[in-house]
Amino acid sequence: MNREILIDLYRKRGFSEEKTSDAINQVFQLEVFLSHNALTLTTAEEKDIEEYVDLLIVEKKNNLETILALARYFYVINRQNIYIYFTKLLGGLGVLENIESRVKEFQGEQIRHRIFDDFLKPPLGTKKEDIPEYTKVLMKKLEANLDEKSYCKILAGNNHLVPREAMEAEKKLYEKSESLDTYLKERHQRKVAELQEYCDQKKVWYEQVITQEVVDFVKKNQEILSATRQGDILYVTKIPYEPDKYIKEEDQIMKRYYACHCTFAREAILKNDDVPYRWCYCSGGFAKFPFEVILDRELDVTVLKSALKGDDICRFAIKI
């Protein structure tokens, strides 16, 4: 274990000595676990790390700070595949809790009680293959207690709790633009340039490995990472979750799988075990949120295409 590299990261991020010490201990515990199988932090594969996370769940030690400490360590030692594994575990943080809050906000405590009081949420670190079963149960509960329009509106919120402040720079750029169309074009150009930088530096962009093929793919379609406008509708196409694999894939099921971002649903695609596509209104909420910030009002979204619906891409219409 390279303690100094982790200490340096935690100091740069302004974490306390106590938090830094705890992170070192968490990585050390993993190192000890791996050593029993003659593995190290540099030789272990995803399945080995998954076994350890399973143990953390059993021992009720699967807390957020532990997962974050492990993720950060693999990031700084440049083990991208293991780092991405941890980002997948963290991808659904707060989503179910926010949906529950929105049920209460729009439908009241009694409906929230009916849907969520006996609904078991997946523990942090749950195997990706197991999570869609939780999603299917929740969708059945939403469908049994609410009409389609109501539960789609609830799902289409800022369920990842992206702070509005994260979009303030974009809001200022929009306000300086001569028109919305100009802003959308310039936004896309900025995003393509950002991807090119990550490609050139061989860095992970959020959870994605960016190759030149990915940059070129995004560059051809303004709807990806920005939008196009027709009348009062914005059209947004989601960048595939694993874009490099998506571009190269010819099998339709695998292409849908590589397109899907959703921690709560994507593994169901491989099992041909349907999660209702209306769950994708949650992704629609994520897609519309930047535009809600820059336009300073709540917007309606419609799922046009989605991997859960059988399409090989996810596309949304946002009414402005």
Backbone bond lengths (Angstrom), bond angles and torsions (degrees), N, CA, C in turn:
res aa  C-N    CA-C-N  psi(-1)  N-CA   C-N-CA  omega(-1)  CA-C   N-CA-C  phi
1 M - - - 1.467 - - 1.528 109.67 -
2 N 1.311 115.23 133.97 1.457 120.73 177.96 1.538 108.84 -95.61
3 R 1.329 115.44 91.63 1.470 120.17 -176.10 1.526 112.06 -64.18
4 E 1.313 115.54 -40.67 1.468 119.57 -173.14 1.517 112.34 -62.82
5 I 1.313 116.96 -36.99 1.455 119.30 -177.84 1.531 110.96 -67.94
6 L 1.356 115.85 -33.92 1.463 119.39 177.63 1.528 110.71 -75.46
7 I 1.329 116.54 -40.17 1.471 120.55 176.68 1.524 110.20 -58.84
8 D 1.322 116.13 -43.57 1.465 120.74 -179.70 1.527 111.01 -61.77
9 L 1.325 117.09 -42.50 1.469 120.56 178.83 1.522 111.06 -62.20
10 Y 1.332 116.46 -46.44 1.468 120.25 -177.13 1.533 111.26 -67.09
11 R 1.309 116.72 -34.90 1.470 119.29 177.50 1.528 110.86 -68.52
12 K 1.325 116.28 -42.73 1.467 120.16 179.17 1.524 111.70 -61.16
13 R 1.326 116.05 -32.30 1.469 120.47 -179.53 1.526 112.96 -88.61
14 G 1.328 115.57 0.81 1.465 119.60 174.36 1.508 115.04 78.13
15 F 1.339 117.75 21.54 1.457 120.49 179.23 1.534 109.90 -76.85
16 S 1.321 115.99 154.33 1.461 121.86 -179.10 1.533 110.37 -70.90
17 E 1.334 114.79 162.78 1.462 120.00 176.61 1.528 110.47 -62.53
18 E 1.326 116.14 -37.10 1.466 120.21 179.50 1.529 110.95 -63.28
19 K 1.326 116.19 -43.95 1.464 120.57 179.83 1.523 110.57 -66.64
20 T 1.326 116.11 -38.31 1.463 120.76 178.19 1.521 110.78 -64.19
21 S 1.330 115.65 -44.42 1.462 120.50 179.64 1.524 110.96 -62.96
22 D 1.328 116.24 -40.60 1.465 120.05 179.37 1.527 110.64 -64.88
23 A 1.335 117.20 -39.82 1.466 120.85 179.13 1.528 110.72 -62.68
24 I 1.327 115.86 -43.37 1.468 120.23 177.97 1.527 109.93 -59.34
25 N 1.321 116.15 -42.50 1.463 120.74 179.97 1.525 111.24 -63.59
26 Q 1.326 117.08 -40.58 1.474 120.46 -179.47 1.528 110.66 -63.73
27 V 1.321 116.79 -41.73 1.468 119.95 178.54 1.527 110.08 -67.70
28 F 1.339 116.25 -38.02 1.468 120.59 177.89 1.527 110.94 -61.68
29 Q 1.332 117.35 -41.81 1.463 120.96 179.42 1.529 110.92 -61.55
30 L 1.319 116.40 -39.99 1.465 119.74 175.97 1.526 110.37 -64.51
31 E 1.325 115.76 -41.98 1.469 120.60 179.93 1.530 110.84 -59.34
32 V 1.320 116.68 -42.08 1.468 121.23 178.49 1.526 110.04 -63.44
33 F 1.332 116.16 -44.90 1.472 120.93 179.30 1.525 110.66 -58.18
34 L 1.303 117.09 -45.43 1.459 121.43 -178.13 1.527 111.88 -67.00
35 S 1.335 116.28 -34.54 1.468 120.32 -176.82 1.525 111.98 -62.54
36 H 1.340 117.68 -25.90 1.468 120.45 178.57 1.524 111.64 -65.13
37 N 1.325 116.15 -21.18 1.467 121.29 176.81 1.527 111.87 -110.57
38 A 1.336 115.00 22.65 1.466 121.79 178.21 1.526 111.91 58.37
39 L 1.337 115.70 36.57 1.459 121.79 178.84 1.520 109.85 -116.20
40 T 1.331 115.10 160.69 1.462 120.93 176.09 1.517 109.24 -127.69
41 L 1.317 115.83 175.99 1.460 121.01 178.37 1.519 112.16 -66.29
42 T 1.312 116.98 -18.88 1.471 120.41 179.36 1.528 112.80 -98.58
43 T 1.333 117.63 -12.79 1.470 119.60 -179.58 1.526 113.36 -110.22
44 A 1.328 117.71 -17.82 1.470 120.77 -178.48 1.521 110.71 -64.32
45 E 1.324 116.05 144.93 1.455 121.99 176.79 1.527 109.58 -105.33
46 E 1.325 115.15 175.88 1.465 120.13 -174.85 1.526 111.86 -56.84
47 K 1.327 117.82 -41.91 1.467 120.66 -178.44 1.529 111.43 -61.58
48 D 1.325 117.08 -32.96 1.460 121.34 178.93 1.523 110.53 -70.31
49 I 1.322 116.25 -41.42 1.466 120.80 178.28 1.523 109.74 -67.36
50 E 1.319 116.12 -36.82 1.467 120.76 179.64 1.525 110.92 -62.88
51 E 1.329 116.94 -38.29 1.469 121.03 177.12 1.524 110.59 -60.82
52 Y 1.313 116.02 -40.34 1.463 119.80 179.31 1.524 111.26 -67.51
53 V 1.321 117.02 -41.69 1.462 120.34 178.49 1.530 110.12 -63.44
54 D 1.337 117.22 -38.09 1.470 120.50 175.10 1.526 110.81 -58.00
55 L 1.329 115.34 -41.17 1.468 120.39 178.26 1.526 110.71 -64.52
56 L 1.330 116.96 -41.50 1.462 120.42 177.82 1.523 110.83 -58.91
57 I 1.326 116.99 -39.95 1.471 120.65 179.25 1.524 110.03 -64.32
58 V 1.329 117.11 -46.87 1.466 121.54 -179.67 1.523 110.72 -59.57
59 E 1.325 116.55 -40.75 1.464 121.45 -177.90 1.532 112.79 -86.96
60 K 1.352 115.62 3.40 1.470 122.17 -179.91 1.534 111.82 57.17
61 K 1.327 114.59 40.33 1.461 121.52 176.83 1.531 111.22 -114.13
62 N 1.316 115.56 15.36 1.472 121.02 -176.40 1.520 111.43 -85.08
63 N 1.336 116.32 52.03 1.462 120.02 -178.43 1.528 110.55 -84.03
64 L 1.320 114.83 163.11 1.462 121.06 -174.07 1.517 112.39 -60.25
65 E 1.321 118.25 -44.71 1.472 120.29 -176.66 1.524 112.19 -63.38
66 T 1.329 117.01 -34.45 1.464 120.14 177.14 1.524 110.79 -64.96
67 I 1.332 116.40 -47.98 1.463 120.48 -179.89 1.526 110.60 -62.86
68 L 1.328 116.56 -40.77 1.464 120.37 179.32 1.529 111.27 -64.60
69 A 1.315 116.72 -41.74 1.467 120.26 -179.97 1.526 110.76 -60.59
70 L 1.329 116.28 -44.21 1.463 120.09 179.80 1.525 110.92 -66.47
71 A 1.318 115.99 -42.87 1.468 120.05 178.84 1.527 110.66 -60.03
72 R 1.317 116.94 -45.81 1.466 120.79 -178.18 1.524 111.39 -63.32
73 Y 1.338 116.22 -38.60 1.464 118.06 -179.36 1.522 111.07 -63.68
74 F 1.327 116.46 -45.87 1.465 118.55 -179.35 1.526 111.28 -68.06
75 Y 1.315 116.64 -25.85 1.466 119.57 175.72 1.532 110.01 -67.34
76 V 1.332 116.68 -47.30 1.471 118.69 -175.07 1.521 112.93 -73.48
77 I 1.347 118.01 -21.66 1.470 118.27 175.61 1.532 110.68 -93.46
78 N 1.339 115.37 7.67 1.469 122.40 172.39 1.525 113.22 64.34
79 R 1.347 116.17 36.54 1.468 119.81 171.62 1.521 106.84 -97.34
80 Q 1.320 115.29 81.77 1.449 121.49 -170.05 1.517 113.48 -59.83
81 N 1.328 117.68 -40.38 1.465 119.53 -176.72 1.522 112.06 -64.77
82 I 1.335 117.52 -37.50 1.462 120.50 178.70 1.530 110.52 -74.12
83 Y 1.322 115.90 -39.11 1.469 119.32 176.07 1.528 110.34 -59.34
84 I 1.325 117.38 -43.88 1.459 120.97 179.97 1.524 110.41 -65.23
85 Y 1.324 117.79 -35.81 1.471 120.40 174.68 1.522 110.42 -55.38
86 F 1.323 116.89 -45.63 1.469 120.03 -179.79 1.528 112.08 -68.60
87 T 1.324 117.16 -35.85 1.472 118.32 178.12 1.528 110.10 -63.84
88 K 1.331 117.13 -31.68 1.464 119.96 177.03 1.523 110.74 -66.66
89 L 1.326 116.79 -37.19 1.462 119.96 177.27 1.527 111.26 -64.71
90 L 1.315 115.56 -33.06 1.465 120.77 -175.26 1.522 113.25 -91.08
91 G 1.330 116.25 -8.37 1.460 120.20 -172.61 1.513 115.35 -63.00
92 G 1.335 117.11 -24.60 1.465 119.73 -177.88 1.508 114.76 -101.05
93 L 1.340 116.63 10.65 1.468 119.84 -176.23 1.527 112.09 -56.21
94 G 1.310 116.40 127.05 1.461 121.79 172.97 1.511 115.12 80.10
95 V 1.335 117.75 -9.45 1.472 119.92 -174.41 1.523 111.40 -65.28
96 L 1.314 117.25 -50.93 1.461 119.82 -177.77 1.528 111.26 -65.59
97 E 1.320 115.58 -37.28 1.466 119.15 178.41 1.529 110.97 -64.34
98 N 1.331 116.67 -38.21 1.458 119.42 -179.87 1.529 111.17 -71.31
99 I 1.326 116.72 -37.49 1.465 119.46 175.87 1.527 109.94 -62.28
100 E 1.311 116.16 -41.30 1.470 119.85 176.89 1.522 111.07 -60.16
101 S 1.322 117.10 -43.09 1.473 121.15 178.35 1.523 111.19 -62.67
102 R 1.326 116.71 -37.92 1.461 120.23 -179.91 1.535 111.37 -71.04
103 V 1.322 116.98 -33.81 1.468 119.21 174.43 1.528 109.46 -60.32
104 K 1.310 116.39 -45.63 1.463 119.87 179.11 1.526 111.07 -64.43
105 E 1.347 117.13 -42.43 1.465 121.54 -178.21 1.522 111.62 -62.08
106 F 1.327 117.06 -44.51 1.467 120.38 -173.57 1.524 113.91 -93.62
107 Q 1.355 117.34 -25.14 1.465 119.45 -173.57 1.518 114.15 -122.13
108 G 1.329 116.90 -11.29 1.452 119.45 176.10 1.517 113.66 96.91
109 E 1.322 115.09 166.70 1.458 123.03 -174.27 1.543 112.18 -65.32
110 Q 1.322 117.57 -35.47 1.457 119.91 -177.31 1.537 111.27 -63.92
111 I 1.313 116.35 -44.19 1.470 120.09 178.39 1.523 110.19 -68.39
112 R 1.335 117.03 -40.53 1.471 119.24 176.18 1.513 110.16 -57.33
113 H 1.328 116.40 -43.10 1.467 122.36 179.70 1.539 110.43 -59.49
114 R 1.330 116.61 -45.02 1.466 120.83 -177.83 1.524 111.84 -63.65
115 I 1.314 115.91 -38.10 1.466 119.87 -174.21 1.520 112.28 -84.34
116 F 1.327 117.72 -41.52 1.463 119.93 -166.31 1.521 116.27 -108.38
117 D 1.322 119.20 -19.17 1.466 117.92 -173.06 1.519 113.67 -62.65
118 D 1.332 118.00 -32.96 1.462 119.56 178.06 1.530 112.19 -111.35
119 F 1.340 115.48 17.46 1.467 119.76 177.35 1.521 109.37 -92.50
120 L 1.339 116.46 119.74 1.460 121.38 179.54 1.523 109.53 -88.63
121 K 1.319 115.88 119.79 1.460 120.22 178.58 1.530 109.81 -82.17
122 P 1.324 118.10 147.35 1.465 120.23 -178.95 1.530 110.95 -65.31
123 P 1.330 117.86 132.48 1.468 119.96 176.47 1.525 111.11 -61.84
124 L 1.328 116.74 149.08 1.458 121.15 177.03 1.531 109.13 -58.36
125 G 1.341 115.54 125.89 1.453 120.35 -178.65 1.518 113.80 100.50
126 T 1.340 117.33 -1.30 1.474 120.94 178.56 1.525 110.28 -54.60
127 K 1.335 116.16 139.41 1.461 120.21 178.99 1.524 110.16 -54.68
128 K 1.320 115.70 137.88 1.459 120.73 -177.00 1.527 111.88 -58.35
129 E 1.338 117.23 -32.20 1.461 121.07 -178.80 1.526 112.37 -67.24
130 D 1.331 116.38 -24.07 1.465 120.75 -174.94 1.529 113.52 -90.88
131 I 1.312 117.29 -19.51 1.468 120.39 -171.22 1.529 113.78 -66.55
132 P 1.350 121.00 -38.32 1.467 118.76 -179.08 1.523 114.69 -56.99
133 E 1.333 117.94 -26.52 1.468 119.47 177.92 1.531 111.01 -62.82
134 Y 1.317 116.84 -37.05 1.465 120.92 176.75 1.535 109.44 -65.68
135 T 1.319 115.87 -40.83 1.464 120.71 -178.48 1.519 111.00 -64.31
136 K 1.323 116.62 -42.37 1.466 120.44 179.30 1.526 111.27 -62.20
137 V 1.317 116.48 -39.32 1.477 119.90 177.74 1.522 110.20 -63.94
138 L 1.325 116.82 -44.55 1.461 120.09 -179.81 1.524 111.25 -63.82
139 M 1.328 117.62 -42.80 1.458 120.03 178.91 1.527 111.49 -61.70
140 K 1.309 117.37 -40.00 1.466 120.21 177.38 1.524 111.05 -61.90
141 K 1.314 115.87 -37.46 1.462 119.87 179.12 1.525 111.26 -69.66
142 L 1.319 116.49 -40.81 1.465 120.52 177.64 1.532 110.25 -63.64
143 E 1.328 115.88 -44.38 1.465 120.57 -178.76 1.526 112.02 -66.19
144 A 1.340 116.37 -32.96 1.473 120.27 -178.24 1.521 112.39 -76.17
145 N 1.325 117.22 -23.08 1.458 120.06 -172.87 1.524 114.43 -112.20
146 L 1.342 117.50 -13.82 1.463 120.71 -175.54 1.523 110.38 -137.59
147 D 1.326 116.35 153.91 1.460 119.05 172.30 1.533 108.93 -76.17
148 E 1.332 115.05 163.21 1.469 120.52 -173.19 1.531 112.04 -58.61
149 K 1.308 117.32 -45.35 1.459 120.28 -178.09 1.523 111.18 -59.69
150 S 1.335 116.28 -40.02 1.468 120.62 -177.52 1.515 111.74 -68.68
151 Y 1.345 117.37 -46.66 1.461 116.66 -176.98 1.523 112.22 -74.72
152 C 1.346 117.91 -27.93 1.467 118.94 174.79 1.528 110.79 -65.98
153 K 1.336 117.27 -38.84 1.469 121.02 176.88 1.523 110.52 -63.32
154 I 1.322 116.56 -41.20 1.465 120.38 179.36 1.527 110.34 -64.25
155 L 1.328 116.42 -44.59 1.466 119.97 -179.07 1.520 111.92 -64.98
156 A 1.343 116.83 -31.25 1.469 121.23 -173.73 1.525 112.45 -85.06
157 G 1.315 116.26 47.42 1.457 120.58 177.24 1.520 111.14 -105.65
158 N 1.313 116.12 -177.75 1.466 121.74 174.32 1.524 107.24 -82.98
159 N 1.337 115.44 68.52 1.463 120.22 -169.91 1.516 114.19 -74.26
160 H 1.324 117.07 -15.39 1.468 120.12 174.46 1.533 110.70 -88.59
161 L 1.324 115.71 2.52 1.471 122.05 177.17 1.526 112.45 52.93
162 V 1.309 115.36 44.40 1.467 119.86 174.08 1.531 107.44 -65.86
163 P 1.324 119.57 124.91 1.470 120.37 -178.68 1.521 111.56 -67.35
164 R 1.314 116.25 139.65 1.463 120.86 178.27 1.533 110.58 -57.24
165 E 1.322 116.02 -32.26 1.466 120.57 -178.79 1.530 111.45 -59.43
166 A 1.336 116.24 -28.35 1.465 119.64 -179.74 1.520 111.95 -66.75
167 M 1.328 115.96 -18.46 1.468 120.78 -178.36 1.533 112.81 -105.43
168 E 1.313 116.92 1.51 1.465 119.64 -174.83 1.529 112.04 -64.31
169 A 1.320 117.34 -36.91 1.468 119.65 178.63 1.525 110.34 -62.51
170 E 1.344 115.92 -40.57 1.463 119.74 177.74 1.529 110.76 -66.27
171 K 1.308 117.05 -37.30 1.473 120.84 178.60 1.529 110.54 -61.28
172 K 1.324 116.57 -41.30 1.466 120.68 179.01 1.529 110.95 -66.39
173 L 1.323 116.17 -39.56 1.466 119.80 177.98 1.527 110.66 -65.18
174 Y 1.320 115.85 -39.04 1.465 119.62 177.08 1.527 110.78 -62.91
175 E 1.322 116.67 -43.71 1.468 120.91 -178.40 1.524 112.09 -65.17
176 K 1.342 116.76 -26.49 1.466 120.71 178.84 1.530 112.04 -85.35
177 S 1.340 116.79 -15.88 1.463 120.30 -176.99 1.521 110.40 -74.30
178 E 1.320 115.61 153.74 1.462 119.58 -179.21 1.527 112.33 -75.03
179 S 1.350 116.71 -19.64 1.461 120.51 178.40 1.517 109.26 -162.69
180 L 1.335 115.74 165.63 1.456 120.08 175.73 1.519 110.72 -62.29
181 D 1.323 117.34 -40.63 1.466 120.25 -179.88 1.524 111.59 -61.85
182 T 1.331 116.38 -40.46 1.468 120.31 177.66 1.525 110.25 -63.68
183 Y 1.328 115.37 -44.04 1.464 119.56 178.67 1.523 111.19 -58.67
184 L 1.331 117.07 -46.15 1.465 121.00 -178.11 1.517 111.43 -61.48
185 K 1.319 116.82 -40.11 1.462 120.73 178.66 1.525 110.63 -66.02
186 E 1.335 115.64 -45.52 1.465 119.81 -178.67 1.526 111.44 -68.68
187 R 1.333 116.70 -35.57 1.468 120.32 176.65 1.530 109.78 -60.05
188 H 1.318 115.72 -45.29 1.464 119.73 -179.86 1.524 110.79 -62.10
189 Q 1.312 117.57 -42.02 1.461 120.96 178.78 1.530 110.84 -61.50
190 R 1.337 116.94 -40.89 1.469 120.66 178.63 1.522 111.08 -63.84
191 K 1.323 116.21 -41.58 1.458 120.39 -178.34 1.535 111.20 -67.83
192 V 1.313 116.53 -39.09 1.466 120.01 177.04 1.530 109.83 -63.22
193 A 1.327 116.47 -42.04 1.464 120.64 178.21 1.532 110.85 -63.12
194 E 1.326 116.17 -37.95 1.464 120.86 178.07 1.527 110.44 -64.47
195 L 1.319 117.04 -44.64 1.462 120.75 177.52 1.524 111.15 -62.28
196 Q 1.319 116.75 -39.19 1.464 120.58 179.75 1.533 110.26 -61.98
197 E 1.312 115.73 -40.35 1.469 120.09 178.22 1.524 110.90 -61.73
198 Y 1.342 116.77 -46.01 1.469 120.32 179.78 1.522 110.74 -65.93
199 C 1.315 116.10 -36.54 1.470 120.09 176.90 1.519 110.51 -62.84
200 D 1.315 116.26 -49.41 1.462 120.93 -177.12 1.523 112.24 -62.95
201 Q 1.354 115.47 -35.37 1.462 119.91 -177.67 1.528 112.84 -91.41
202 K 1.359 115.39 -1.52 1.470 121.04 179.68 1.530 111.70 55.88
203 K 1.324 115.57 43.90 1.457 121.92 177.87 1.524 109.91 -105.88
204 V 1.339 115.85 152.10 1.461 121.12 175.63 1.520 109.00 -75.50
205 W 1.316 116.82 128.16 1.471 123.32 177.80 1.522 106.93 -98.84
206 Y 1.340 116.26 107.42 1.460 121.84 -170.09 1.535 108.13 53.30
207 E 1.327 118.34 -106.75 1.468 119.74 179.25 1.528 111.42 -111.82
208 Q 1.315 116.97 8.89 1.458 120.93 -171.70 1.526 112.96 -107.55
209 V 1.332 113.67 139.96 1.459 120.59 169.00 1.527 106.86 -87.49
210 I 1.334 116.65 123.42 1.460 121.25 -174.19 1.530 110.02 -105.22
211 T 1.324 115.00 118.39 1.464 121.54 175.55 1.531 108.54 -107.93
212 Q 1.317 116.43 172.54 1.466 118.94 178.24 1.526 110.89 -63.89
213 E 1.326 116.37 -33.19 1.468 120.03 177.43 1.522 111.08 -62.57
214 V 1.332 116.38 -36.54 1.469 120.48 178.55 1.523 110.02 -67.67
215 V 1.316 116.79 -45.14 1.475 120.68 178.70 1.523 109.84 -57.66
216 D 1.306 117.00 -46.06 1.465 121.25 -178.37 1.526 111.05 -65.87
217 F 1.326 116.64 -37.47 1.465 122.27 178.93 1.529 110.55 -62.27
218 V 1.321 116.46 -46.50 1.467 120.80 179.93 1.529 110.56 -67.80
219 K 1.313 115.90 -38.72 1.463 121.07 -177.49 1.525 111.82 -59.47
220 K 1.321 117.89 -29.76 1.460 122.48 -176.67 1.534 113.27 -78.02
221 N 1.338 116.98 -13.72 1.469 119.88 -172.39 1.526 110.51 -133.46
222 Q 1.319 117.30 104.67 1.470 121.57 -177.69 1.525 112.45 -64.13
223 E 1.320 117.53 -20.59 1.467 119.68 179.28 1.525 111.68 -67.27
224 I 1.326 117.56 -23.21 1.461 121.00 -178.73 1.527 109.51 -84.58
225 L 1.328 116.05 121.92 1.465 125.17 -178.50 1.535 112.37 68.85
226 S 1.312 117.35 6.75 1.457 122.70 171.16 1.518 106.30 -150.07
227 A 1.328 118.21 -134.34 1.466 121.86 179.39 1.516 108.81 -167.58
228 T 1.322 115.34 163.67 1.457 121.34 166.90 1.526 106.92 -117.62
229 R 1.311 116.15 155.84 1.475 120.19 -178.76 1.514 110.79 -118.32
230 Q 1.327 115.43 135.09 1.459 122.10 169.40 1.528 106.88 -130.84
231 G 1.322 115.82 108.03 1.463 119.58 -175.06 1.507 110.12 63.33
232 D 1.337 116.07 -125.71 1.465 119.64 -179.46 1.528 112.41 -101.60
233 I 1.333 116.03 25.90 1.460 120.83 179.12 1.525 110.29 -121.37
234 L 1.321 115.75 130.39 1.463 121.68 169.40 1.522 108.58 -97.08
235 Y 1.326 116.10 136.31 1.459 121.16 176.64 1.525 108.85 -110.18
236 V 1.329 114.66 126.52 1.460 121.69 -177.28 1.522 108.85 -125.59
237 T 1.321 116.95 130.59 1.460 123.00 173.35 1.522 107.94 -113.48
238 K 1.314 116.07 130.87 1.457 120.63 -176.33 1.533 110.55 -77.34
239 I 1.312 116.61 137.53 1.455 119.22 172.13 1.529 107.86 -64.90
240 P 1.332 119.43 134.55 1.469 119.84 178.80 1.529 111.53 -55.76
241 Y 1.317 115.09 149.20 1.464 120.39 -178.01 1.530 111.39 -64.80
242 E 1.320 115.91 -41.79 1.470 120.67 174.93 1.524 107.04 -119.10
243 P 1.328 115.70 78.92 1.468 119.62 -167.20 1.512 114.90 -64.40
244 D 1.326 118.10 -37.13 1.462 119.68 -178.65 1.526 110.49 -65.50
245 K 1.335 116.53 -43.79 1.468 120.75 177.87 1.528 110.13 -66.91
246 Y 1.330 116.49 -39.71 1.461 121.57 -179.77 1.530 111.19 -58.16
247 I 1.301 116.31 -46.81 1.470 121.42 -177.22 1.525 111.17 -61.00
248 K 1.321 116.34 -37.49 1.467 121.48 -174.92 1.533 113.21 -85.90
249 E 1.328 116.77 -17.76 1.465 121.20 -172.73 1.526 112.19 -78.20
250 E 1.335 115.77 139.89 1.461 121.07 176.96 1.527 112.13 -111.12
251 D 1.319 117.49 -26.20 1.458 120.75 177.85 1.527 110.05 -67.52
252 Q 1.322 117.36 128.72 1.458 121.11 -172.75 1.523 112.69 -65.21
253 I 1.328 117.69 -40.39 1.465 119.90 -179.10 1.521 110.12 -66.19
254 M 1.323 117.10 -45.02 1.461 119.96 179.95 1.532 110.77 -66.28
255 K 1.316 117.04 -34.55 1.462 120.01 178.30 1.532 109.95 -63.37
256 R 1.326 116.53 -43.14 1.472 120.57 175.76 1.527 110.62 -61.47
257 Y 1.321 116.22 -41.11 1.459 120.87 -179.93 1.520 111.10 -62.43
258 Y 1.328 116.58 -44.51 1.466 119.88 -179.72 1.530 111.47 -70.73
259 A 1.317 117.46 -22.15 1.464 120.53 177.57 1.519 111.93 -74.89
260 C 1.329 116.65 -36.47 1.471 121.57 -169.51 1.523 112.72 -75.24
261 H 1.333 116.04 131.15 1.462 122.40 178.11 1.520 112.97 -92.06
262 C 1.315 118.44 -17.94 1.462 121.09 -160.08 1.522 113.68 -77.55
263 T 1.313 116.11 115.80 1.455 123.28 175.27 1.521 111.37 -53.73
264 F 1.327 115.97 -33.13 1.461 121.20 -172.23 1.522 113.68 -86.61
265 A 1.331 117.95 -4.68 1.464 118.07 -171.72 1.520 115.39 -141.09
266 R 1.323 119.70 -26.90 1.473 120.05 -164.85 1.527 113.51 -62.00
267 E 1.330 118.12 -33.00 1.461 119.14 -178.35 1.524 111.83 -67.28
268 A 1.329 117.46 -22.66 1.466 120.73 178.01 1.524 110.94 -65.00
269 I 1.318 117.33 -26.17 1.473 120.75 179.33 1.519 110.32 -62.59
270 L 1.323 117.14 -40.37 1.461 120.76 -179.49 1.520 111.87 -69.65
271 K 1.331 116.63 -29.05 1.469 120.82 -179.09 1.521 112.42 -88.55
272 N 1.333 115.79 -4.42 1.465 120.40 -171.97 1.527 109.84 52.99
273 D 1.316 114.92 39.50 1.469 123.11 -175.71 1.520 107.50 -116.33
274 D 1.307 116.35 94.40 1.459 121.78 -163.83 1.522 114.26 -63.77
275 V 1.325 114.21 128.53 1.459 122.89 159.47 1.531 105.34 -97.50
276 P 1.343 119.41 129.63 1.471 120.25 -177.34 1.525 111.80 -52.56
277 Y 1.325 116.67 134.35 1.464 120.01 -174.57 1.527 112.43 -63.74
278 R 1.317 117.98 -20.56 1.470 119.28 179.57 1.526 111.84 -64.89
279 W 1.334 116.51 -15.34 1.469 119.49 170.72 1.535 109.97 -57.50
280 C 1.333 117.10 -26.37 1.465 122.15 -177.64 1.531 112.60 -69.14
281 Y 1.334 117.86 -6.64 1.460 118.65 172.51 1.531 110.58 -64.34
282 C 1.313 116.22 -23.06 1.470 119.60 173.05 1.527 109.55 -63.32
283 S 1.324 116.78 -43.81 1.466 120.76 176.33 1.518 110.64 -66.23
284 G 1.335 116.25 -35.40 1.458 120.24 175.48 1.516 112.14 -60.59
285 G 1.327 116.11 -36.98 1.463 120.21 177.03 1.511 111.78 -63.46
286 F 1.332 116.02 -38.91 1.464 120.89 177.20 1.525 110.34 -65.56
287 A 1.348 116.12 -40.29 1.467 121.04 -177.69 1.525 112.29 -66.47
288 K 1.316 116.62 -35.05 1.469 118.93 -175.09 1.527 113.22 -87.93
289 F 1.325 117.44 -17.43 1.458 120.17 -173.01 1.537 113.67 -57.52
290 P 1.345 120.16 -45.56 1.476 118.40 179.29 1.524 112.75 -56.91
291 F 1.323 116.54 -36.32 1.458 120.47 -178.01 1.533 111.34 -77.74
292 E 1.322 116.47 -26.72 1.466 119.63 173.41 1.524 109.92 -66.15
293 V 1.328 116.60 -36.10 1.459 120.03 179.80 1.527 110.52 -70.98
294 I 1.328 116.69 -48.12 1.473 117.33 -174.46 1.535 111.63 -71.65
295 L 1.342 116.96 -29.69 1.465 119.90 179.42 1.531 112.10 -92.92
296 D 1.334 115.70 -9.21 1.463 123.03 174.78 1.527 112.67 60.99
297 R 1.338 116.27 43.81 1.464 119.72 174.35 1.528 109.05 -162.01
298 E 1.323 116.09 157.30 1.457 121.08 177.82 1.527 109.31 -74.09
299 L 1.325 115.59 140.66 1.459 121.48 -177.01 1.529 110.10 -122.32
300 D 1.331 115.64 154.36 1.458 121.69 174.83 1.520 109.90 -96.04
301 V 1.334 115.54 145.66 1.458 120.54 -178.79 1.524 109.75 -129.84
302 T 1.321 115.66 147.31 1.462 122.32 175.09 1.522 108.79 -125.63
303 V 1.330 116.35 133.43 1.465 120.72 175.23 1.518 107.96 -79.47
304 L 1.315 116.80 116.16 1.468 121.61 177.89 1.530 111.44 -91.30
305 K 1.303 116.07 -46.56 1.457 122.32 178.54 1.522 108.46 -137.91
306 S 1.323 116.08 147.61 1.462 119.08 173.64 1.513 109.91 -157.06
307 A 1.325 115.05 155.37 1.458 120.36 179.15 1.518 111.10 -63.08
308 L 1.329 117.75 -32.46 1.466 120.76 178.24 1.519 111.81 -71.83
309 K 1.320 115.52 -23.41 1.469 121.35 -179.20 1.523 111.38 -84.64
310 G 1.337 116.78 -9.09 1.456 121.07 -179.41 1.506 113.76 108.05
311 D 1.328 117.25 -0.55 1.462 121.30 179.29 1.525 110.27 -85.88
312 D 1.330 115.66 163.21 1.468 118.36 179.58 1.522 111.77 -98.58
313 I 1.316 116.60 11.84 1.468 121.89 177.16 1.519 108.15 -153.67
314 C 1.327 116.77 159.85 1.468 121.64 177.79 1.527 108.28 -109.94
315 R 1.347 116.22 125.24 1.460 120.57 -175.33 1.524 108.99 -138.14
316 F 1.338 115.05 141.23 1.454 121.00 -173.75 1.524 110.70 -131.45
317 A 1.329 115.57 149.81 1.469 122.69 172.25 1.525 106.77 -112.07
318 I 1.323 115.63 125.38 1.470 121.61 -178.41 1.521 108.40 -116.32
319 K 1.329 116.74 117.86 1.468 121.72 -178.18 1.527 109.11 -82.86
320 I 1.335 115.78 124.16 1.458 119.66 -177.83 1.521 111.68 -108.66
